[in-house]
């Protein structure tokens, strides 16, 4: 069978007719393969044909995965849930199309945010429920519940003081996350969870037993699930309590919790267990929420995206897509850029892009810091400080100047002695030295590294 016959047979298959990726691949590759086949260079033809077959197999596998994803969405009734949830958002005043706010994503956009593995996991949930979680403050979600009371004798949400600290202050919706949670009205016990054990130990054990991709609950996901249940006049957790085991304010010794307290006719977000009043504490699982959809970008973030350059062979559109999907990482890249780091993609991994500061001089906006200050600044940026191995690889390629130096991520054994690694100009050449971590210089800053996961 020659290459024309192979492709012609492929074009009559269901795999071709039902898979846009395969059609595009054939359209892009056909003429080059035919030309090589007729040119007589068998080795060149075979090398190109093997590449084509590998890409074809990848497209077919993706096509099968997409078909299974669509099947699961249909089996679990997620399209109906999506439309019902949009109505709930409108009833609670979270979908008003206010100026400057992000609109909820389309159903087709939501499907793309979940992997097949996540969806297969969701099929094992107790009443899998699709939710849209707006990227705004928890206070805004509480206000939405307080302003839309439809349960008889319903009162304002009760909040322990811990829930008023450390959360986003933005009332505007700057994006949306899609998640699938266990939406059962009352959760049953989890396999392997000993409810007689103290809650901190149960949480630790539960996290250790999670399957790949499985998460717990936080205040934002729980509030959206509670709104949905209130809209249906069937509040969740009237007889149970849900631990917010993935909430940022939960600790190893204290897990925040939430439930509907029927005795007071309101939602409770608490830091201490009310299991004696409400019933057993039961875990809820979730998947997804890794991607932010329809993110509203700041002018600086837009500027960084518009001026983004990528190495040859890297798809610029895919890099921008990955950054838009995670605005927090785009903000990290923006801070690297605005402080003079000139970040570039220095590595493309199977599942991520690696950015690093590649400016010739130490970034001007990060100088005059002692080591602790540099560490704290890197933490606020959401990046890691560059280690000596990467610094050595990049310094020659991007011609780091010997006129300035940088703090280098330093092993703990050196830090314990009050010392830290720094590059420093010595006799006209850059050298690596150990200096007091308290020293500062207007010629020394630090360089960062940022990992941005790809979007499938």
MIBA-517160 format. One line per field, with one value per residue (C-alpha): residue number from 1; x negated, y, z; residue in three letters. Coordinates in nm, 3 decimals. Example, Ala and Ser with C-alpha at 12.3 -4.5 7.8 and 13.67 -1.06 7.14 Angstrom:
gulo	(1 2)
east	(-1.230 -1.367)
north	(-0.450 -0.106)
up	(0.780 0.714)
drenmi	(ala ser)
END
This chain:
gulo	(1 2 3 4 5 6 7 8 9 10 11 12 13 14 15 16 17 18 19 20 21 22 23 24 25 26 27 28 29 30 31 32 33 34 35 36 37 38 39 40 41 42 43 44 45 46 47 48 49 50 51 52 53 54 55 56 57 58 59 60 61 62 63 64 65 66 67 68 69 70 71 72 73 74 75 76 77 78 79 80 81 82 83 84 85 86 87 88 89 90 91 92 93 94 95 96 97 98 99 100 101 102 103 104 105 106 107 108 109 110 111 112 113 114 115 116 117 118 119 120 121 122 123 124 125 126 127 128 129 130 131 132 133 134 135 136 137 138 139 140 141 142 143 144 145 146 147 148 149 150 151 152 153 154 155 156 157 158 159 160 161 162 163 164 165 166 167 168 169 170 171 172 173 174 175 176 177 178 179 180 181 182 183 184 185 186 187 188 189 190 191 192 193 194 195 196 197 198 199 200 201 202 203 204 205 206 207 208 209 210 211 212 213 214 215 216 217 218 219 220 221 222 223 224 225 226 227 228 229 230 231 232 233 234 235 236 237 238 239 240 241 242 243 244 245 246 247 248 249 250 251 252 253 254 255 256 257 258 259 260 261 262 263 264 265 266 267 268 269 270 271 272 273 274 275 276 277 278 279 280 281 282 283 284 285 286 287 288 289 290 291 292 293 294 295 296 297 298 299 300 301 302 303 304 305 306 307 308 309 310 311 312 313 314 315 316 317 318 319 320 321 322 323 324 325 326 327 328 329 330 331 332 333 334 335 336 337 338 339 340 341 342 343 344 345 346 347 348 349 350 351 352 353 354 355 356 357 358 359 360 361 362 363 364 365 366 367 368 369 370 371 372 373 374 375 376 377 378 379 380 381 382 383 384 385 386 387 388 389 390 391 392 393 394 395 396 397 398 399 400 401 402 403 404 405 406 407 408 409 410 411 412 413 414 415 416 417 418 419 420 421 422 423 424 425 426 427 428 429 430 431 432 433 434 435 436 437 438 439 440 441 442 443 444 445 446 447 448 449 450 451 452 453 454 455 456)
east	(0.000 -0.148 -0.107 0.185 0.373 0.295 0.433 0.733 0.826 0.778 1.014 1.296 1.272 1.492 1.174 1.110 1.468 1.528 1.192 1.095 0.738 0.689 0.832 0.598 0.295 0.371 0.425 0.090 -0.115 0.021 -0.168 -0.504 -0.466 -0.367 -0.665 -0.909 -0.762 -0.802 -1.150 -1.312 -1.481 -1.334 -1.511 -1.384 -1.033 -1.030 -1.156 -0.876 -0.616 -0.708 -0.660 -0.325 -0.213 -0.316 -0.116 0.175 0.179 0.171 0.468 0.665 0.599 0.706 1.013 1.110 1.052 1.267 1.546 1.537 1.538 1.849 2.008 1.944 2.083 2.399 2.422 2.396 2.641 2.395 2.548 2.878 2.690 2.497 2.816 2.978 2.666 2.666 3.021 2.904 2.620 2.868 3.107 2.823 2.701 2.373 2.447 2.560 2.318 2.190 1.937 1.580 1.680 1.606 1.904 1.960 1.793 1.972 2.045 1.797 1.525 1.599 1.557 1.207 1.092 1.136 0.909 1.056 0.899 1.078 1.411 1.370 1.302 1.615 1.829 1.750 1.876 2.188 2.418 2.157 2.250 2.104 2.048 1.916 1.715 1.666 1.326 1.434 1.427 1.588 1.761 1.939 2.067 2.190 2.370 2.532 2.675 2.787 2.964 3.153 3.339 3.598 3.601 3.869 3.721 3.385 3.136 2.802 2.499 2.302 1.926 1.651 1.397 1.133 1.337 1.293 0.914 0.680 0.939 0.963 1.105 1.241 1.618 1.592 1.586 1.250 1.289 1.455 1.349 1.543 1.541 1.726 1.813 1.998 2.339 2.526 2.770 2.611 2.277 2.226 1.904 1.586 1.415 1.126 1.240 1.263 1.516 1.417 1.071 0.993 1.069 0.709 0.594 0.891 0.805 0.443 0.546 0.806 0.554 0.313 0.587 0.698 0.680 0.479 0.660 0.895 0.938 1.148 1.359 1.291 1.518 1.573 1.678 1.894 2.076 2.168 2.292 2.494 2.652 2.757 2.913 3.094 3.233 3.373 3.520 3.312 3.007 2.716 2.572 2.882 2.775 2.402 2.104 1.856 1.490 1.328 1.014 0.867 0.941 0.634 0.712 0.738 0.427 0.287 0.450 0.768 0.999 1.269 1.619 1.958 2.319 2.683 2.800 3.174 3.220 3.120 3.227 2.892 2.560 2.277 1.908 1.724 1.379 1.497 1.693 2.067 2.100 2.283 2.553 2.563 2.437 2.122 1.843 1.827 1.583 1.684 1.451 1.403 1.208 1.112 1.081 0.728 0.807 0.954 1.191 1.276 1.023 1.031 0.670 0.503 0.343 -0.005 0.093 0.228 -0.096 -0.304 -0.091 -0.103 -0.484 -0.545 -0.811 -0.874 -1.158 -1.137 -0.906 -0.698 -0.334 -0.282 0.097 0.064 -0.169 0.075 0.360 0.170 0.102 0.459 0.587 0.388 0.402 0.199 -0.095 -0.046 -0.065 -0.391 -0.533 -0.413 -0.595 -0.911 -0.882 -0.797 -1.099 -1.342 -1.387 -1.318 -1.180 -1.206 -1.100 -1.419 -1.270 -0.961 -0.866 -0.603 -0.344 -0.479 -0.671 -0.963 -1.028 -1.340 -1.482 -1.737 -1.823 -2.193 -2.210 -2.056 -1.689 -1.694 -1.365 -1.485 -1.816 -1.925 -1.771 -1.927 -1.878 -1.563 -1.418 -1.493 -1.326 -1.019 -0.996 -1.019 -0.741 -0.519 -0.594 -0.493 -0.828 -1.137 -1.480 -1.725 -1.962 -2.332 -2.293 -2.043 -2.233 -2.547 -2.362 -2.192 -2.468 -2.673 -2.380 -2.219 -2.543 -2.474 -2.701 -2.987 -2.905 -2.618 -2.547 -2.249 -2.144 -2.135 -1.897 -2.104 -2.091 -1.963 -2.297 -2.458 -2.165 -2.186 -2.529 -2.394 -2.547 -2.402 -2.529 -2.573 -2.733 -2.968 -3.208 -3.567 -3.861 -3.634 -3.482 -3.166 -3.233 -3.027 -3.082 -2.935 -2.847 -2.652 -2.282 -2.229 -2.433 -2.268 -2.395 -2.257 -2.445 -2.283 -1.928 -1.791 -1.656 -1.338 -1.204 -0.837 -0.667 -0.348 -0.149 -0.024 0.348 0.463)
north	(0.000 0.338 0.661 0.782 0.460 0.475 0.828 0.757 0.460 0.676 0.941 0.686 0.590 0.715 0.821 1.073 1.191 1.251 1.394 1.748 1.696 1.403 1.603 1.892 1.662 1.490 1.823 1.957 1.642 1.477 1.667 1.648 1.271 1.224 1.433 1.236 0.905 1.001 1.144 0.806 0.881 0.595 0.687 1.045 0.924 0.665 0.919 1.160 0.881 0.762 1.119 1.134 0.802 0.912 1.235 1.040 0.801 1.100 1.260 0.936 0.889 1.247 1.193 0.884 1.071 1.365 1.127 0.957 1.296 1.400 1.066 1.116 1.471 1.331 1.034 1.259 1.514 1.800 2.005 2.023 2.104 2.379 2.553 2.516 2.653 2.960 3.030 2.993 3.238 3.491 3.441 3.506 3.810 3.652 3.665 4.013 4.101 4.400 4.621 4.501 4.156 3.820 3.642 3.272 3.033 2.839 2.472 2.372 2.574 2.392 2.048 2.140 2.219 1.860 1.569 1.228 1.098 1.366 1.284 0.909 0.988 1.204 0.907 0.746 1.048 1.056 1.261 1.434 1.800 2.052 2.399 2.731 2.913 3.287 3.437 3.699 3.743 3.499 3.799 3.860 3.502 3.536 3.859 3.678 3.417 3.681 3.881 3.585 3.408 3.162 2.903 2.964 3.140 3.169 3.401 3.554 3.329 3.273 3.319 3.252 3.536 3.323 3.345 3.723 3.706 3.654 3.619 3.811 4.160 4.187 4.205 4.200 3.862 3.840 3.487 3.148 2.798 2.483 2.205 1.880 1.806 1.543 1.706 1.455 1.619 1.420 1.249 0.885 0.761 0.743 0.408 0.387 0.688 0.607 0.857 0.776 0.925 1.292 1.514 1.636 1.272 1.190 1.480 1.368 1.010 1.121 1.331 1.036 0.814 1.053 0.925 1.117 1.443 1.416 1.721 1.821 2.130 2.494 2.785 2.902 2.565 2.491 2.825 2.762 2.411 2.550 2.816 2.547 2.340 2.642 2.728 2.372 2.421 2.129 2.266 2.026 1.913 1.947 1.630 1.624 1.861 1.907 1.968 2.235 2.026 2.216 2.567 2.790 2.873 2.510 2.384 2.050 2.102 2.288 2.210 2.463 2.323 2.418 2.300 2.411 2.458 2.406 2.514 2.867 2.851 2.949 2.839 2.801 2.843 2.746 2.665 2.418 2.100 2.108 1.737 1.699 1.940 1.859 1.504 1.335 1.513 1.368 1.446 1.571 1.519 1.741 1.751 2.034 2.402 2.410 2.657 3.008 3.080 3.421 3.592 3.972 4.081 4.396 4.639 4.518 4.154 4.232 4.415 4.111 3.879 4.113 4.140 3.771 3.600 3.225 3.007 2.868 2.569 2.670 2.758 3.115 3.071 2.769 2.956 3.248 3.003 2.846 3.187 3.312 2.993 3.073 3.449 3.411 3.276 3.546 3.799 3.633 3.672 4.033 4.109 3.945 4.164 4.490 4.462 4.422 4.045 4.003 3.649 3.399 3.040 2.847 2.496 2.323 2.016 1.761 1.929 2.279 2.585 2.703 3.079 3.236 3.587 3.640 4.010 4.091 4.284 4.180 4.293 4.660 4.650 4.376 4.510 4.627 4.322 4.099 3.727 3.704 4.001 3.836 3.514 3.704 3.899 3.578 3.428 3.732 3.702 3.333 3.219 3.031 3.186 3.057 2.782 2.768 2.499 2.696 3.021 2.861 2.733 3.063 3.312 3.231 3.187 3.519 3.703 3.793 4.091 4.069 4.419 4.306 3.999 3.795 3.603 3.231 2.986 2.852 2.506 2.501 2.384 2.709 2.923 2.790 2.954 3.296 3.272 3.268 3.214 3.514 3.580 3.873 4.048 3.967 4.097 4.163 3.812 3.676 3.445 3.251 3.344 3.281 3.606 3.713 3.685 4.026 4.220 4.443 4.605 4.824 4.595 4.270 4.145 3.799 3.603 3.395 3.080 3.018 2.695 2.733 2.410 2.352 2.345 2.025)
up	(0.000 -0.103 0.093 -0.123 -0.061 0.313 0.348 0.123 0.342 0.651 0.507 0.480 0.850 1.134 1.313 1.033 0.984 1.356 1.457 1.357 1.479 1.239 0.948 1.019 1.049 0.718 0.545 0.673 0.609 0.294 0.024 0.205 0.246 -0.119 -0.236 -0.021 -0.138 -0.502 -0.449 -0.397 -0.062 0.139 0.465 0.456 0.373 0.653 0.909 0.814 0.801 1.152 1.280 1.101 1.252 1.602 1.567 1.418 1.715 1.951 1.769 1.775 2.147 2.217 2.004 2.202 2.529 2.415 2.313 2.655 2.831 2.640 2.726 3.100 3.091 2.933 3.172 3.478 3.343 3.363 3.082 3.269 3.591 3.412 3.298 3.640 3.807 3.580 3.702 4.062 4.001 3.865 4.158 4.404 4.212 4.098 3.726 3.647 3.369 3.565 3.390 3.429 3.555 3.393 3.240 3.322 3.076 2.805 2.860 2.587 2.766 3.091 2.933 2.820 3.176 3.298 3.218 3.144 3.465 3.669 3.509 3.563 3.928 3.945 3.835 4.173 4.373 4.588 4.360 4.138 4.098 3.853 3.999 3.873 4.138 4.080 4.151 4.404 4.778 5.019 5.176 4.844 4.843 5.201 5.109 4.817 5.057 5.306 5.034 4.889 5.170 5.044 5.324 5.591 5.897 5.720 5.892 5.792 5.759 6.080 6.044 6.297 6.294 6.120 5.797 5.778 5.747 5.453 5.177 4.848 4.899 4.545 4.514 4.136 3.964 3.787 3.649 3.699 3.801 3.715 3.973 4.033 4.395 4.591 4.617 4.831 5.073 5.357 5.292 5.376 5.540 5.332 5.299 5.545 5.750 6.120 6.254 6.613 6.551 6.625 6.324 6.263 6.232 6.010 5.778 5.758 5.682 5.428 5.235 5.231 5.084 4.810 4.456 4.193 4.114 4.412 4.634 4.933 4.997 5.073 5.170 4.812 4.671 4.973 4.955 4.590 4.670 4.960 4.734 4.488 4.764 4.915 4.571 4.561 4.913 5.037 5.226 5.247 5.581 5.797 5.979 5.902 5.895 5.606 5.695 5.478 5.456 5.159 5.289 5.310 5.675 5.789 5.969 6.084 6.423 6.324 6.031 5.947 5.900 5.756 5.764 5.777 6.135 6.121 6.483 6.382 6.017 5.873 5.725 5.975 5.888 6.206 6.339 6.604 6.547 6.607 6.551 6.884 6.759 6.389 6.347 6.217 6.031 5.677 5.396 5.051 4.754 4.451 4.124 3.891 3.966 3.825 3.547 3.561 3.273 3.122 3.348 3.359 3.314 3.443 3.194 3.301 3.252 2.904 2.822 2.927 2.712 2.412 2.427 2.505 2.294 2.285 2.153 1.801 1.782 2.086 2.016 2.139 2.149 2.378 2.616 2.635 2.692 2.985 3.141 3.097 3.261 3.575 3.639 3.960 3.756 3.492 3.778 3.893 3.542 3.536 3.861 3.724 3.415 3.592 3.824 3.534 3.520 3.146 3.200 2.915 2.857 2.925 2.918 2.782 2.982 2.889 3.108 3.178 3.060 3.274 3.284 3.437 3.474 3.197 3.222 3.175 3.503 3.830 3.816 3.915 4.104 4.343 4.470 4.813 4.983 5.244 5.186 5.400 5.213 4.880 4.997 5.115 4.790 4.585 4.798 4.734 4.361 4.372 4.226 4.340 4.371 4.111 4.224 4.139 3.873 3.665 3.723 3.582 3.274 3.197 3.285 2.976 2.737 2.830 2.912 3.274 3.346 3.598 3.722 3.941 4.153 4.272 4.579 4.503 4.664 4.952 5.119 5.478 5.617 5.503 5.612 5.966 6.000 5.902 5.554 5.204 4.850 4.624 4.288 4.304 4.065 4.161 3.958 3.663 3.671 3.830 4.124 4.377 4.740 5.085 5.262 5.566 5.486 5.648 5.392 5.133 4.814 4.538 4.297 4.416 4.370 4.292 3.996 3.991 3.825 3.745 3.640 3.433 3.374 3.022 2.948 2.779)
drenmi	(unk unk unk unk unk unk unk unk unk unk unk unk unk unk unk unk unk unk unk unk unk unk unk unk unk unk unk unk unk unk unk unk unk unk unk unk unk unk unk unk unk unk unk unk unk unk unk unk unk unk unk unk unk unk unk unk unk unk unk unk unk unk unk unk unk unk unk unk unk unk unk unk unk unk unk unk unk unk unk unk unk unk unk unk unk unk unk unk unk unk unk unk unk unk unk unk unk unk unk unk unk unk unk unk unk unk unk unk unk unk unk unk unk unk unk unk unk unk unk unk unk unk unk unk unk unk unk unk unk unk unk unk unk unk unk unk unk unk unk unk unk unk unk unk unk unk unk unk unk unk unk unk unk unk unk unk unk unk unk unk unk unk unk unk unk unk unk unk unk unk unk unk unk unk unk unk unk unk unk unk unk unk unk unk unk unk unk unk unk unk unk unk unk unk unk unk unk unk unk unk unk unk unk unk unk unk unk unk unk unk unk unk unk unk unk unk unk unk unk unk unk unk unk unk unk unk unk unk unk unk unk unk unk unk unk unk unk unk unk unk unk unk unk unk unk unk unk unk unk unk unk unk unk unk unk unk unk unk unk unk unk unk unk unk unk unk unk unk unk unk unk unk unk unk unk unk unk unk unk unk unk unk unk unk unk unk unk unk unk unk unk unk unk unk unk unk unk unk unk unk unk unk unk unk unk unk unk unk unk unk unk unk unk unk unk unk unk unk unk unk unk unk unk unk unk unk unk unk unk unk unk unk unk unk unk unk unk unk unk unk unk unk unk unk unk unk unk unk unk unk unk unk unk unk unk unk unk unk unk unk unk unk unk unk unk unk unk unk unk unk unk unk unk unk unk unk unk unk unk unk unk unk unk unk unk unk unk unk unk unk unk unk unk unk unk unk unk unk unk unk unk unk unk unk unk unk unk unk unk unk unk unk unk unk unk unk unk unk unk unk unk unk unk unk unk unk unk unk unk unk unk unk unk unk unk unk unk unk unk unk unk unk unk unk unk unk unk unk unk unk unk unk unk unk unk unk)
END
